[in-house]
Amino acid sequence: MDLRLLSSFLAVVEEGHFKRAAARLFLSPPAVTQHIRQLESELGTRLLHRNPVSPTRAGARLAGHARTLLAAANAAMDDMADVIQGPSADAPRPLRIGIMSHGSAELTPAAVNAFRRARPDVPVELRQLNFTEHVTALVEDRVDVAFVRPAPDDERIATDLLTTEQRIVAVPESSAIADAREHGVRVADIIDLPFVRLPGHTPPVFTDYLYFNHEAQRRSPDFALTPQEVLTGVVAGRAAGSGLKSFARYYAWPGAVFVPVLDAPWESSYLAVRADDGNPEVKIFRALTVALAPELRPRVES
């Protein structure tokens, strides 16, 4: 699949306008239009409604895949640039911090800032992780530490428990349970919600978490890799999602309602590292984060 075509398609979806998408890509509008037509021809289906511009059902599904493919291509180029250029002999190795969703809420930026103060000469790189990178980002050496949930079930990964919170579900304002945002619902009330789908290579432990140990069903037509994609489906009335209570503070989207699930077991966020990593900067970051957790945990969990 030609990444140029995907780039043009995703730009049109995100801008909602062919001319703005063309300006963003430094292309002419006819060139973008031709890219869309070629992609539709290759896939044998219409991807965009034209007036107004909006994705069809097939287009909405392809948009999620396009984001993943383009992000993977950019990551590959960045990684190759590092190899080709080679590190400077005097340049310290950066600490690469992976963050799934909003990490451990307020604890995540506090830990990052504490490390920057303690190790001002060490560059810090923040990398957003999608739902499928629960383990692979560390195992494949794309990050050095990662804020994830729940704990990876992999002997190659060591974890520290950071915060523990009540579970919530994200639903559209039109949902029958939206009025329960103050007093909450039970797992039995949410099992028929149209929860987003996850790619098949998503780690089982994360799938168990998202679907409340498979009591909830995957009835949405939408696939999602990121919280933003979950909420896009929610506010469009096509999907529901789940998370920790602090998720609502970080993703307060108009049209999305967050409802506590009263009888679901509380879940935790973790700091994950490679079990055999001897990098001293990883050890420092881990120690700082674990030391900060008791101080910030009441704020996150309240």
C-alpha positions in Angstrom: 0.0 0.0 0.0 1.4 3.4 -1.1 2.1 5.5 2.0 1.7 8.7 0.0 -1.9 7.8 -0.7 -2.5 7.0 2.9 -1.0 10.3 3.9 -3.3 12.2 1.6 -6.3 10.2 2.7 -5.6 10.8 6.4 -5.0 14.5 5.9 -8.4 14.8 4.2 -10.1 12.9 7.0 -8.4 15.0 9.8 -8.9 18.4 8.0 -12.4 17.6 6.6 -11.5 19.5 3.5 -9.5 18.7 0.4 -7.9 22.2 0.0 -6.7 22.4 3.6 -5.3 18.8 3.4 -3.4 19.8 0.2 -2.0 22.9 1.9 -0.9 20.8 4.9 0.9 18.3 2.6 2.3 21.0 0.3 0.4 19.4 -2.6 -2.1 20.7 -5.1 -5.8 19.9 -4.4 -6.0 17.9 -7.7 -3.0 15.8 -6.6 -4.7 15.0 -3.3 -8.0 14.2 -5.1 -6.2 11.9 -7.5 -4.5 10.1 -4.5 -8.0 9.5 -2.9 -9.4 8.2 -6.2 -6.4 5.9 -6.7 -6.8 4.5 -3.1 -10.5 4.0 -3.6 -9.8 2.2 -6.8 -7.2 -0.1 -5.3 -9.5 -1.0 -2.3 -12.6 -1.2 -4.4 -14.8 0.9 -2.2 -15.6 4.5 -1.5 -13.7 6.0 1.4 -15.0 9.6 1.6 -18.3 11.4 1.3 -17.6 14.5 -0.7 -20.3 17.1 0.4 -19.6 17.6 3.2 -16.2 15.7 3.4 -16.4 12.9 5.9 -15.2 9.3 6.0 -17.5 6.4 5.0 -17.7 3.4 7.2 -14.8 1.9 5.3 -12.9 5.2 5.4 -13.3 5.4 9.2 -11.8 1.9 9.6 -9.0 2.7 7.2 -8.1 5.9 9.0 -7.1 3.9 12.1 -4.9 1.6 10.1 -3.4 4.6 8.2 -2.4 6.3 11.4 -0.7 3.1 12.6 1.1 2.5 9.3 2.3 6.1 8.9 3.5 6.2 12.5 5.4 2.9 12.0 7.0 4.3 8.9 8.0 7.5 10.6 9.4 5.5 13.6 11.4 3.3 11.1 12.9 6.3 9.4 13.8 7.9 12.8 15.4 4.6 13.9 17.4 4.3 10.7 18.6 7.9 10.9 20.0 7.1 14.4 21.8 4.1 13.0 23.1 5.9 9.9 24.2 9.1 11.6 25.5 7.3 14.6 25.7 8.8 18.1 28.2 11.5 18.9 31.1 10.2 21.0 30.3 12.9 23.6 26.5 12.8 23.4 24.8 11.0 26.3 22.3 8.4 25.4 18.7 9.7 25.8 16.3 8.1 28.2 13.3 7.0 26.1 10.1 7.1 28.1 7.0 5.3 26.7 3.6 6.5 27.9 0.4 4.5 27.2 -2.7 6.7 27.2 -2.2 9.2 30.0 0.3 7.1 31.9 -0.1 7.2 35.7 -1.9 10.5 35.5 -0.2 13.3 37.5 2.6 11.0 38.6 4.0 10.6 35.1 4.9 14.3 34.5 6.1 14.6 38.1 8.5 11.6 37.5 9.8 13.0 34.2 10.4 16.4 35.7 12.2 14.9 38.7 14.5 13.0 36.5 15.2 16.1 34.4 16.2 17.9 37.5 18.3 15.1 38.8 20.0 14.3 35.5 20.0 17.6 33.5 22.7 16.4 31.1 20.7 13.3 30.0 18.2 14.0 27.1 14.7 12.8 27.6 12.5 11.5 24.8 8.8 11.0 25.4 7.1 8.4 23.1 3.3 7.7 23.0 2.5 4.0 23.0 -0.6 2.4 21.5 -2.5 -0.5 22.9 -0.5 -3.1 21.1 2.8 -1.8 22.4 2.2 -2.9 26.0 5.3 -5.2 25.9 6.9 -4.8 22.5 8.1 -1.2 22.9 10.4 -2.4 25.7 11.3 -5.8 24.3 12.2 -4.3 20.9 14.3 -1.6 22.6 12.2 1.3 21.3 11.8 2.7 24.9 13.7 2.3 28.1 10.9 2.7 30.6 7.1 2.7 30.1 4.0 3.8 32.0 1.5 1.0 31.2 -1.6 -0.7 32.4 -2.2 -3.4 33.5 1.1 -5.2 34.4 2.6 -7.1 31.5 2.6 -10.8 31.8 6.1 -11.4 30.5 9.2 -12.6 32.4 11.3 -10.2 30.3 9.6 -7.2 31.9 9.9 -6.0 35.5 7.2 -3.7 36.9 6.5 -1.3 39.8 2.9 -0.7 40.9 2.3 3.0 40.9 -1.5 3.9 41.2 -4.7 2.0 41.7 -8.0 3.4 40.5 -11.7 2.7 40.0 -12.8 1.6 36.5 -15.0 3.7 34.3 -16.7 3.3 30.9 -16.8 6.0 28.2 -20.2 6.2 26.4 -21.9 8.8 24.2 -24.2 11.3 25.8 -27.1 9.5 24.1 -26.3 6.2 25.9 -28.9 4.8 28.2 -26.4 4.7 31.0 -25.1 8.3 30.5 -27.3 9.5 33.3 -25.5 7.2 35.7 -22.3 9.3 35.6 -22.9 10.4 39.2 -24.0 7.2 40.9 -22.4 4.6 38.7 -23.4 1.2 37.1 -22.5 -2.4 37.5 -20.7 -4.7 35.1 -24.0 -6.4 34.3 -25.2 -3.0 33.0 -22.4 -2.6 30.5 -21.9 -6.0 29.0 -24.0 -5.1 25.9 -22.2 -1.8 25.2 -20.5 -1.6 21.7 -16.9 -1.7 23.0 -14.2 -0.9 20.5 -12.3 -3.7 18.8 -8.6 -4.3 19.2 -6.1 -5.7 16.7 -5.5 -9.4 17.0 -1.9 -8.9 18.1 -2.9 -6.9 21.2 -1.5 -8.6 24.3 -4.1 -10.8 26.0 -3.6 -9.1 29.4 -4.6 -5.7 27.9 -7.6 -7.3 26.1 -8.7 -8.8 29.4 -8.4 -5.3 31.0 -10.3 -3.4 28.4 -13.2 -5.9 28.2 -13.5 -6.5 32.0 -12.1 -10.1 31.7 -14.3 -10.6 28.6 -17.6 -10.0 30.4 -18.0 -7.1 27.9 -18.5 -7.6 24.2 -16.8 -6.2 21.1 -19.8 -5.0 19.2 -18.5 -1.7 17.8 -17.6 -1.6 14.1 -14.6 0.5 15.0 -11.0 -0.6 15.8 -8.9 1.5 18.1 -5.2 1.7 19.0 -5.2 4.9 21.0 -7.6 6.7 23.5 -8.2 9.4 20.8 -9.5 6.7 18.4 -11.7 5.2 21.2 -13.2 8.6 21.9 -13.7 9.4 18.2 -16.0 6.3 18.1 -17.7 7.2 21.4 -18.7 10.8 20.4 -19.8 9.5 17.0 -22.2 7.1 18.8 -20.6 4.0 17.4 -18.5 2.8 20.3 -17.8 2.5 24.0 -14.5 2.3 25.9 -13.1 1.6 29.3 -10.3 3.0 31.4 -9.3 4.2 34.9 -11.1 7.0 36.6 -8.3 9.6 36.0 -8.9 9.0 32.2 -11.9 11.4 32.5 -9.6 14.3 33.6 -7.2 13.9 30.7 -9.7 13.2 27.9 -12.7 15.4 28.6 -14.2 15.4 25.1 -17.5 17.1 24.5 -20.1 14.4 23.8 -18.3 11.7 25.9 -19.6 10.7 29.3 -17.6 8.7 31.9 -19.5 6.4 34.2 -18.0 4.6 37.2 -18.3 0.8 37.2 -18.9 0.1 40.9 -18.4 -3.7 41.1 -15.4 -4.0 38.7 -12.1 -4.7 40.5 -9.9 -1.6 40.7 -7.0 -1.7 38.3 -3.4 -0.3 38.6 -0.9 1.5 36.4 2.7 0.4 36.4 6.2 1.5 35.5 7.7 -1.2 33.3 11.3 -1.8 32.4 13.4 -4.6 30.9 14.2 -7.0 33.6 17.9 -7.3 32.6 18.5 -3.6 31.8 21.6 -2.4 33.5 21.3 1.2 32.3 22.0 3.4 35.3 19.6 6.1 34.0 16.8 3.5 34.0 17.6 2.7 37.6 17.6 6.3 38.6 14.3 7.0 36.8 12.7 3.9 38.4 13.9 4.9 41.9 12.6 8.5 41.5 9.2 7.3 40.2 8.8 4.7 43.0 9.7 7.4 45.6 7.2 9.9 44.2 4.3 7.4 44.0 3.3 7.4 47.7 3.2 11.2 47.6 1.1 11.6 44.5 -1.0 8.4 44.7 -3.7 10.0 46.9 -4.1 12.8 44.4 -4.5 10.4 41.5 -6.8 8.0 43.3 -9.1 10.6 45.0 
